[in-house]
Amino acid sequence: MSRILVLGAFGFYGSKVAQALRVRGHEVGCGTRTLRGREAEVRVDLDAPDSFAVLREFDVVVNCSDSVNAQP
């Protein structure tokens, strides 16, 4: 079992990826820019590098975010 962070896990595509990983027995964190009290939320903002430290807590990061408007 791995600890996996899914960025965009509350979106259409990301929610399906997160669920598929849970079914396979992985511990899934749900990366989001804005904390709203949802289960397994982890604050990560692609425009805020200071929020990246939390990435060290996970074995794998899967980016399913809608990052079209994010800075490179």
C-alpha positions as CSV (number, residue, x, y, z in Angstrom):
1,M,0.0,0.0,0.0
2,S,1.3,3.4,-1.0
3,R,0.5,6.9,0.2
4,I,-0.6,8.7,-3.0
5,L,-1.6,12.4,-3.4
6,V,-4.0,13.1,-6.2
7,L,-3.9,16.7,-7.2
8,G,-7.4,17.7,-8.5
9,A,-9.0,14.8,-6.7
10,F,-12.3,16.5,-6.3
11,G,-12.7,17.2,-10.1
12,F,-14.3,14.9,-12.7
13,Y,-11.2,13.0,-13.7
14,G,-9.3,13.2,-10.5
15,S,-12.2,11.9,-8.4
16,K,-12.3,8.7,-10.5
17,V,-8.5,8.3,-10.2
18,A,-8.7,8.7,-6.5
19,Q,-11.5,6.2,-6.1
20,A,-9.7,3.6,-8.3
21,L,-6.6,3.9,-6.1
22,R,-8.6,3.5,-2.9
23,V,-10.2,0.4,-4.3
24,R,-6.7,-1.0,-4.9
25,G,-5.9,-0.5,-1.2
26,H,-3.8,2.7,-1.4
27,E,-4.1,5.6,1.1
28,V,-5.1,8.6,-1.0
29,G,-4.7,12.3,-0.1
30,C,-6.8,14.7,-2.1
31,G,-4.8,17.7,-3.2
32,T,-6.7,21.0,-3.4
33,R,-6.0,24.7,-3.4
34,T,-8.8,25.5,-1.0
35,L,-9.6,23.5,2.1
36,R,-13.3,23.0,2.6
37,G,-13.5,20.3,5.2
38,R,-13.8,17.4,2.8
39,E,-12.3,14.0,3.6
40,A,-8.6,13.5,3.1
41,E,-8.0,17.1,1.9
42,V,-4.4,18.2,1.6
43,R,-3.6,21.9,0.6
44,V,-1.4,22.2,-2.4
45,D,-1.5,25.2,-4.7
46,L,0.5,25.0,-7.9
47,D,0.9,28.8,-7.7
48,A,2.2,28.7,-4.1
49,P,5.6,26.9,-3.9
50,D,5.5,27.2,-0.1
51,S,2.6,24.7,-0.1
52,F,4.8,22.0,-1.8
53,A,6.4,20.8,1.5
54,V,3.5,18.5,2.1
55,L,4.5,16.5,-1.0
56,R,7.2,14.8,1.1
57,E,4.6,12.9,3.0
58,F,3.5,10.9,0.0
59,D,5.2,8.1,-2.0
60,V,3.6,9.2,-5.3
61,V,1.9,12.4,-6.7
62,V,-0.6,12.1,-9.5
63,N,-1.5,15.4,-11.2
64,C,-5.2,15.4,-12.3
65,S,-5.6,19.1,-11.8
66,D,-7.0,21.6,-14.3
67,S,-3.7,23.4,-14.5
68,V,-4.2,25.1,-17.8
69,N,-4.2,28.5,-16.2
70,A,-1.4,27.8,-13.7
71,Q,2.1,29.3,-14.2
72,P,4.7,26.8,-15.5
